[in-house]
């Protein structure tokens, strides 16, 4: 399987969905500025597309849902 290189925005958003082995959830608005750990970034439509495609290959399972500009990203436990 080809390893995908994620953008800084996508990697940061995925890191918000996991604390150790515990899944978490985060939301963002496409095109709106976010700040995480002092780092400013702006998730775009391309960031959403990247996360949507990567969810099939990620070693940390997650679900992504989009409602207009609003995107919900949720880490999932697999038993």
Backbone as a printed PyTorch tensor [residue, N CA C, xyz], in Angstrom:
tensor([[[  0.8340,  -1.1720,   0.0000],
         [  0.0000,   0.0000,   0.0000],
         [  0.8850,   1.2440,   0.0000]],

        [[  0.5470,   2.2130,  -0.8590],
         [  1.3010,   3.4530,  -0.9500],
         [  1.0200,   4.3320,   0.2630]],

        [[  2.0680,   4.8310,   0.9120],
         [  1.9250,   5.7090,   2.0690],
         [  1.6390,   7.1280,   1.5920]],

        [[  0.5770,   7.7140,   2.0860],
         [  0.2220,   9.0840,   1.7190],
         [  0.9790,  10.0740,   2.5820]],

        [[  1.4360,  11.1410,   1.9860],
         [  2.0480,  12.2490,   2.7160],
         [  0.9660,  13.2840,   2.9540]],

        [[  0.6110,  13.4900,   4.2100],
         [ -0.4590,  14.4190,   4.5600],
         [  0.0570,  15.8420,   4.7010]],

        [[ -0.8000,  16.7950,   4.3890],
         [ -0.4720,  18.2010,   4.6070],
         [ -0.4080,  18.4710,   6.1050]],

        [[  0.1870,  19.5760,   6.4680],
         [  0.2780,  19.9780,   7.8800],
         [ -1.1150,  20.1430,   8.4750]],

        [[ -2.0390,  20.7180,   7.6950],
         [ -3.4020,  20.9190,   8.1770],
         [ -4.0880,  19.5860,   8.4750]],

        [[ -3.9830,  18.6420,   7.5400],
         [ -4.6310,  17.3330,   7.7200],
         [ -4.0180,  16.5900,   8.9040]],

        [[ -2.7000,  16.6030,   9.0120],
         [ -2.0150,  15.9160,  10.1160],
         [ -2.4160,  16.5230,  11.4630]],

        [[ -2.4850,  17.8430,  11.5340],
         [ -2.8710,  18.5140,  12.7750],
         [ -4.2940,  18.1390,  13.1750]],

        [[ -5.2180,  18.1460,  12.2190],
         [ -6.6040,  17.7860,  12.5140],
         [ -6.7180,  16.3390,  12.9850]],

        [[ -5.9760,  15.4270,  12.3650],
         [ -6.0060,  14.0320,  12.8100],
         [ -5.4330,  13.8840,  14.2170]],

        [[ -4.4200,  14.6610,  14.5370],
         [ -3.8450,  14.6070,  15.8850],
         [ -4.8420,  15.0680,  16.9450]],

        [[ -5.7890,  15.8950,  16.5560],
         [ -6.8280,  16.3350,  17.4960],
         [ -7.8380,  15.2210,  17.7780]],

        [[ -7.8760,  14.2130,  16.9170],
         [ -8.8680,  13.1280,  17.0420],
         [ -8.3920,  11.9750,  17.9070]],

        [[ -7.1800,  12.0240,  18.3860],
         [ -6.6450,  10.9470,  19.2100],
         [ -5.7970,  11.5290,  20.3340]],

        [[ -6.0240,  11.0460,  21.5610],
         [ -5.1640,  11.3540,  22.6970],
         [ -4.6810,   9.9990,  23.1870]],

        [[ -3.4290,   9.6880,  22.8580],
         [ -2.9270,   8.3330,  23.1140],
         [ -3.7280,   7.3560,  22.2800]],

        [[ -4.3590,   6.3880,  22.9340],
         [ -5.1920,   5.4150,  22.2320],
         [ -6.6810,   5.7210,  22.3400]],

        [[ -7.0130,   6.8930,  22.8620],
         [ -8.4140,   7.2700,  23.0530],
         [ -8.8970,   8.1700,  21.9160]],

        [[ -9.9680,   7.7630,  21.2360],
         [-10.4930,   8.5900,  20.1500],
         [-11.1800,   9.8450,  20.6820]],

        [[-11.0840,  10.9010,  19.9330],
         [-11.7290,  12.1730,  20.2400],
         [-12.4090,  12.6680,  18.9660]],

        [[-13.0230,  13.8330,  19.0720],
         [-13.7250,  14.4250,  17.9480],
         [-13.3330,  15.8860,  17.8280]],

        [[-13.3280,  16.4110,  16.6190],
         [-13.0920,  17.8330,  16.4040],
         [-13.9380,  18.2870,  15.2240]],

        [[-14.1600,  19.5640,  15.1500],
         [-14.8970,  20.1400,  14.0350],
         [-14.1030,  21.3150,  13.4840]],

        [[-14.3460,  21.6020,  12.2140],
         [-13.7380,  22.7920,  11.6170],
         [-14.6210,  23.2840,  10.4820]],

        [[-14.4140,  24.5540,  10.1360],
         [-15.1010,  25.1650,   9.0140],
         [-14.1130,  25.3130,   7.8670]],

        [[-14.4790,  24.8250,   6.7010],
         [-13.6230,  24.9440,   5.5240],
         [-13.3840,  26.4260,   5.2420]],

        [[-12.1090,  26.7750,   5.0990],
         [-11.7360,  28.1500,   4.7730],
         [-11.6100,  29.0850,   5.9630]],

        [[-11.8360,  28.5860,   7.1860],
         [-11.7340,  29.4180,   8.3810],
         [-10.4430,  29.1140,   9.1410]],

        [[ -9.8130,  30.1500,   9.6520],
         [ -8.5540,  30.0270,  10.3870],
         [ -8.7610,  29.2850,  11.7040]],

        [[ -7.7870,  28.4170,  12.0420],
         [ -7.7620,  27.7040,  13.3220],
         [ -6.3940,  27.9190,  13.9530]],

        [[ -6.3450,  27.8060,  15.2640],
         [ -5.0640,  27.8650,  15.9770],
         [ -5.0080,  26.6620,  16.9040]],

        [[ -3.9290,  25.8710,  16.7940],
         [ -3.7200,  24.7120,  17.6410],
         [ -2.2820,  24.7280,  18.1170]],

        [[ -2.0860,  24.6880,  19.4270],
         [ -0.7440,  24.7480,  20.0270],
         [  0.0630,  25.9240,  19.4890]],

        [[ -0.6130,  27.0600,  19.3100],
         [  0.0660,  28.2690,  18.8590],
         [  0.3460,  28.3230,  17.3730]],

        [[ -0.0490,  27.2940,  16.6290],
         [  0.1860,  27.2580,  15.1900],
         [ -1.1210,  27.5870,  14.4720]],

        [[ -1.0740,  28.5980,  13.6200],
         [ -2.2460,  29.0180,  12.8620],
         [ -2.2800,  28.2800,  11.5230]],

        [[ -3.4610,  27.8040,  11.1490],
         [ -3.6300,  27.1620,   9.8460],
         [ -5.0660,  27.3260,   9.3820]],

        [[ -5.2970,  27.1030,   8.0880],
         [ -6.6270,  27.2720,   7.5170],
         [ -6.9630,  26.0300,   6.6810]],

        [[ -7.8040,  25.1280,   7.2040],
         [ -8.2220,  23.9580,   6.4280],
         [ -9.0360,  24.4090,   5.2040]],

        [[ -8.7370,  23.8130,   4.0610],
         [ -9.4070,  24.1650,   2.8120],
         [-10.2420,  22.9910,   2.3130]],

        [[-10.8760,  23.1860,   1.2030],
         [-11.6170,  22.1000,   0.5580],
         [-10.6620,  20.9500,   0.2230]],

        [[ -9.4260,  21.2880,  -0.1560],
         [ -8.4170,  20.2660,  -0.4460],
         [ -8.0620,  19.4730,   0.8110]],

        [[ -8.0380,  20.1410,   1.9710],
         [ -7.7850,  19.4520,   3.2360],
         [ -8.8850,  18.4250,   3.4920]],

        [[-10.1400,  18.8240,   3.2880],
         [-11.2630,  17.8900,   3.4520],
         [-11.1090,  16.7040,   2.4970]],

        [[-10.8220,  16.9710,   1.2170],
         [-10.6640,  15.8950,   0.2280],
         [ -9.5460,  14.9370,   0.6390]],

        [[ -8.4550,  15.4920,   1.1130],
         [ -7.3060,  14.7010,   1.5670],
         [ -7.7010,  13.7910,   2.7300]],

        [[ -8.4010,  14.3390,   3.7210],
         [ -8.8370,  13.5470,   4.8740],
         [ -9.8640,  12.4920,   4.4610]],

        [[-10.7590,  12.8390,   3.5520],
         [-11.7640,  11.8890,   3.0900],
         [-11.0910,  10.6920,   2.4170]],

        [[-10.1130,  10.9580,   1.5580],
         [ -9.3950,   9.8800,   0.8630],
         [ -8.5460,   9.0530,   1.8300]],

        [[ -7.8820,   9.7160,   2.7640],
         [ -6.9490,   9.0380,   3.6660],
         [ -7.6370,   8.1330,   4.6820]],

        [[ -8.9230,   8.3610,   4.9780],
         [ -9.5950,   7.5730,   6.0180],
         [ -9.5860,   6.0800,   5.7060]],

        [[ -9.4790,   5.6930,   4.4490],
         [ -9.4300,   4.2790,   4.0750],
         [ -8.0680,   3.6530,   4.3770]],

        [[ -7.0290,   4.4850,   4.5380],
         [ -5.6580,   3.9940,   4.6900],
         [ -5.0460,   4.2620,   6.0600]],

        [[ -5.7220,   5.0430,   6.8750],
         [ -5.1510,   5.4860,   8.1450],
         [ -5.0070,   4.3290,   9.1340]],

        [[ -3.8960,   4.3200,   9.8770],
         [ -3.7270,   3.3210,  10.9360],
         [ -4.5260,   3.7160,  12.1700]],

        [[ -4.9270,   5.0020,  12.2590],
         [ -5.8120,   5.4850,  13.3210],
         [ -7.1760,   5.7380,  12.6720]],

        [[ -8.1150,   4.7990,  12.8180],
         [ -9.3970,   4.9360,  12.1260],
         [-10.1640,   6.1870,  12.5540]],

        [[-10.8330,   6.7980,  11.5930],
         [-11.6590,   7.9610,  11.8750],
         [-12.7780,   8.0490,  10.8480]],

        [[-13.7610,   8.8560,  11.1830],
         [-14.8950,   9.1020,  10.2950],
         [-14.9500,  10.6010,  10.0330]],

        [[-15.2350,  10.9780,   8.7920],
         [-15.3400,  12.3890,   8.4440],
         [-16.7030,  12.6330,   7.7930]],

        [[-17.3710,  13.6820,   8.2460],
         [-18.6740,  14.0590,   7.7020],
         [-18.6760,  15.5510,   7.4120]],

        [[-19.2580,  15.9300,   6.2780],
         [-19.2870,  17.3360,   5.8850],
         [-20.7260,  17.7800,   5.6780]],

        [[-21.0330,  18.9470,   6.2220],
         [-22.3430,  19.5650,   6.0950],
         [-22.1080,  21.0070,   5.6560]],

        [[-22.1140,  21.2620,   4.3660],
         [-21.7680,  22.5970,   3.8600],
         [-20.3000,  22.8740,   4.1340]],

        [[-19.9960,  23.9580,   4.8520],
         [-18.6110,  24.2850,   5.2180],
         [-18.1930,  23.6320,   6.5330]],

        [[-19.1400,  23.0640,   7.2650],
         [-18.9110,  22.4680,   8.5740],
         [-18.4470,  21.0070,   8.4110]],

        [[-17.3100,  20.6570,   9.0170],
         [-16.7670,  19.2950,   8.9150],
         [-16.5600,  18.7270,  10.3180]],

        [[-17.0500,  17.5140,  10.5400],
         [-16.8660,  16.8010,  11.7980],
         [-15.9020,  15.6420,  11.5500]],

        [[-14.8880,  15.5390,  12.3810],
         [-13.8590,  14.5080,  12.2680],
         [-13.8190,  13.7630,  13.5960]],

        [[-14.0460,  12.4430,  13.5680],
         [-14.1650,  11.6470,  14.7910],
         [-13.2670,  10.4240,  14.7280]],

        [[-12.3880,  10.2750,  15.7310],
         [-11.5880,   9.0550,  15.8480],
         [-12.5080,   7.8960,  16.2300]],

        [[-12.2050,   6.7050,  15.7230],
         [-13.0510,   5.5280,  16.0200],
         [-12.1930,   4.4110,  16.5670]],

        [[-12.6960,   3.7580,  17.6270],
         [-12.0480,   2.5590,  18.1640],
         [-12.5090,   1.3690,  17.3600]],

        [[-11.5770,   0.4920,  17.0550],
         [-11.9130,  -0.7400,  16.3600],
         [-11.5550,  -1.8890,  17.2880]],

        [[-12.5230,  -2.7450,  17.5620],
         [-12.2860,  -3.8830,  18.4540],
         [-11.9370,  -5.1180,  17.6780]]])
